[in-house]
Amino acid sequence: MRSPLKRRLGPSATLALVLAVFGLAPSASAADPAPAELTFATDSATTTPGGTVNLSMTITNSKTYDVWFVYQTIEPTWLTTQRPDLKYGFTGCSLATAAGSTPCSGTGPADLGTNYGATIPPGQSRTVTLTLQIAADSGCNGNIGFYSYFYAEFSDSTNTSGGPVYTPETRVLCA
């Protein structure tokens, strides 16, 4: 008695073989890049109480349509919140442009998206730099880090979101 499984698989296997021989089978390709990507960098891995660190955030448009709108949040990591003696705040914000840098236009660390100066053309990036000020009376020997979520809308009416994206941690050293 013939197996009914072989009868059902026979046509499918034959079709797959024919497609593979003639090069029409789907091939494994590299994954498409994310439509938009957010990255962070700091200008220093350490500071002391009273010091500053510049935190740069870059959003890159990897899509073939303009980014029309960006919304982004930034919050301290759980470990940062566990050290109430670490005192800090964002004291400055600038957007890098082809003509230099300009002050941010957004409302601050709670709503960073408008700071990117969207529209962001395909293949281009925008970088916003926040100045992180460590209070002179801050505790030391602890790390300060943040995480962020973002949402971007494109001119083809699609959108993407991402996160959490983590910043490099800044170590507050005793002077």
Backbone torsions as a table, in degrees:
resi	resn	phi	psi	omega
1	MET	NA	131.9	179.6
2	ARG	-80.3	146.1	-179.7
3	SER	-77.4	131.8	177.3
4	PRO	-66.7	-23.2	178.2
5	LEU	-64.5	-41.6	179.7
6	LYS	-64.7	-35.8	180.0
7	ARG	-67.3	-37.2	-179.6
8	ARG	-75.0	-35.5	-178.7
9	LEU	-80.4	-23.1	-176.5
10	GLY	-53.3	-56.3	-179.2
11	PRO	-63.3	-38.1	179.8
12	SER	-65.7	-43.6	179.7
13	ALA	-65.1	-39.7	179.2
14	THR	-64.0	-44.1	179.6
15	LEU	-63.4	-43.0	178.5
16	ALA	-61.9	-39.8	178.4
17	LEU	-64.6	-45.1	-179.7
18	VAL	-63.0	-44.7	179.7
19	LEU	-62.8	-41.2	179.2
20	ALA	-64.8	-40.9	-178.7
21	VAL	-64.8	-39.8	-177.5
22	PHE	-91.9	7.3	175.4
23	GLY	73.5	21.7	-179.1
24	LEU	-100.7	-1.1	-179.7
25	ALA	-73.2	146.4	177.5
26	PRO	-62.1	137.3	-178.7
27	SER	-104.1	155.3	176.0
28	ALA	-76.8	123.3	-179.6
29	SER	-122.5	164.5	178.3
30	ALA	-64.1	145.2	179.9
31	ALA	-64.4	143.5	176.7
32	ASP	-65.4	145.5	177.3
33	PRO	-68.2	158.8	176.5
34	ALA	-61.1	143.8	-180.0
35	PRO	-58.4	-33.9	176.7
36	ALA	-146.2	143.1	-177.0
37	GLU	-131.9	139.5	178.4
38	LEU	-113.3	129.2	177.5
39	THR	-130.1	156.2	-179.5
40	PHE	-125.1	152.7	172.8
41	ALA	-151.7	153.0	174.1
42	THR	-122.5	155.1	179.0
43	ASP	-85.8	-6.1	178.5
44	SER	-156.6	139.3	178.0
45	ALA	-85.3	-13.9	-179.1
46	THR	-137.7	158.6	172.7
47	THR	-156.5	178.4	177.8
48	THR	-123.0	164.2	174.3
49	PRO	-53.6	134.0	-175.9
50	GLY	92.3	-9.5	-178.2
51	GLY	-88.4	174.1	177.5
52	THR	-128.7	155.4	174.7
53	VAL	-137.3	136.1	176.0
54	ASN	-92.9	124.6	179.6
55	LEU	-106.8	111.2	-178.2
56	SER	-99.1	134.3	179.3
57	MET	-121.5	125.1	-178.0
58	THR	-120.8	126.0	173.6
59	ILE	-108.4	130.6	-176.7
60	THR	-115.2	131.9	178.0
61	ASN	-93.7	107.4	-179.5
62	SER	-96.9	5.1	-177.9
63	LYS	-94.7	169.5	179.3
64	THR	-92.9	12.4	177.1
65	TYR	-124.6	156.3	178.9
66	ASP	-66.0	146.5	166.3
67	VAL	-84.3	122.5	-179.4
68	TRP	-96.2	-28.5	-171.8
69	PHE	-149.3	137.3	175.3
70	VAL	-131.5	135.0	171.3
71	TYR	-124.0	134.4	-177.5
72	GLN	-145.2	142.6	173.9
73	THR	-116.2	160.3	173.4
74	ILE	-144.0	129.3	-176.1
75	GLU	-136.1	151.5	176.3
76	PRO	-69.2	146.9	176.8
77	THR	-68.3	164.0	-179.2
78	TRP	-59.2	-44.0	-179.7
79	LEU	-62.6	-35.1	177.4
80	THR	-65.0	-40.1	-178.9
81	THR	-70.6	-15.9	-179.8
82	GLN	-82.1	-5.0	178.0
83	ARG	-114.0	81.3	-178.4
84	PRO	-64.5	-13.9	177.7
85	ASP	-77.5	-14.6	176.3
86	LEU	-80.0	118.9	-177.7
87	LYS	-117.3	128.6	-175.4
88	TYR	-158.5	167.8	175.3
89	GLY	-165.8	160.3	175.3
90	PHE	-88.7	122.4	-175.2
91	THR	-112.1	-11.6	-179.1
92	GLY	-151.4	158.4	-179.9
93	CYS	-152.1	133.3	177.4
94	SER	-142.5	150.1	177.9
95	LEU	-109.7	124.5	177.2
96	ALA	-77.1	129.2	177.3
97	THR	-128.2	173.1	179.1
98	ALA	-62.9	-27.4	-178.2
99	ALA	-94.0	8.4	-176.5
100	GLY	123.9	-151.2	177.5
101	SER	-118.2	150.2	179.2
102	THR	-127.0	153.9	176.2
103	PRO	-60.8	150.6	178.9
104	CYS	-66.4	153.9	178.8
105	SER	-108.2	-4.6	-177.8
106	GLY	-78.6	-177.2	-175.0
107	THR	-94.4	2.5	176.8
108	GLY	118.7	-166.8	-172.5
109	PRO	-60.9	-21.0	179.7
110	ALA	-78.6	-23.4	-176.4
111	ASP	-145.0	83.2	-173.1
112	LEU	-86.8	-14.9	-170.7
113	GLY	-56.8	-42.7	-176.6
114	THR	-68.4	-14.5	179.0
115	ASN	-68.4	-19.5	-175.4
116	TYR	-76.1	-6.9	177.6
117	GLY	63.3	38.8	178.2
118	ALA	-54.2	138.5	34.9
119	THR	-90.6	137.4	175.7
120	ILE	-113.0	112.0	-178.4
121	PRO	-65.1	161.5	178.7
122	PRO	-56.2	136.3	176.9
123	GLY	79.4	-1.7	-178.6
124	GLN	-104.5	166.5	-179.1
125	SER	-128.9	159.8	171.2
126	ARG	-131.4	139.9	-179.7
127	THR	-122.4	127.1	174.8
128	VAL	-111.4	133.9	179.1
129	THR	-116.7	123.1	175.1
130	LEU	-100.3	140.0	174.4
131	THR	-95.2	118.2	178.5
132	LEU	-96.1	113.8	-179.3
133	GLN	-99.2	124.4	175.5
134	ILE	-91.9	127.7	-177.8
135	ALA	-64.2	146.9	-179.5
136	ALA	-62.7	-28.0	179.3
137	ASP	-99.2	19.0	179.3
138	SER	-69.7	151.5	170.7
139	GLY	-66.7	171.1	-179.9
140	CYS	-136.2	178.9	-175.1
141	ASN	60.3	40.4	175.0
142	GLY	-138.3	163.8	179.8
143	ASN	-106.7	141.3	174.2
144	ILE	-114.6	125.6	178.9
145	GLY	-144.0	160.9	-177.7
146	PHE	-136.0	161.6	172.2
147	TYR	-131.4	158.5	-173.7
148	SER	-143.0	146.6	168.6
149	TYR	-117.3	149.0	177.1
150	PHE	-140.4	159.9	178.6
151	TYR	-139.1	132.7	179.6
152	ALA	-131.3	140.5	174.7
153	GLU	-113.4	141.7	-176.6
154	PHE	-110.0	162.9	-177.8
155	SER	-70.2	-10.5	175.4
156	ASP	-93.2	16.7	177.9
157	SER	70.5	16.7	174.3
158	THR	-100.0	169.9	178.5
159	ASN	-146.9	166.0	176.6
160	THR	-146.0	155.3	174.5
161	SER	-138.8	157.5	-178.6
162	GLY	-155.0	162.5	176.5
163	GLY	129.6	169.1	3.5
164	PRO	-75.9	143.5	173.1
165	VAL	-112.3	128.3	-174.6
166	TYR	-100.8	141.4	175.7
167	THR	-80.6	158.7	167.9
168	PRO	-63.7	145.6	178.7
169	GLU	-81.3	146.8	175.7
170	THR	-108.8	125.2	179.0
171	ARG	-89.1	125.6	177.1
172	VAL	-92.8	109.8	-177.4
173	LEU	-92.9	150.3	173.8
174	CYS	-71.3	140.0	-177.2
175	ALA	-68.2	NA	NA
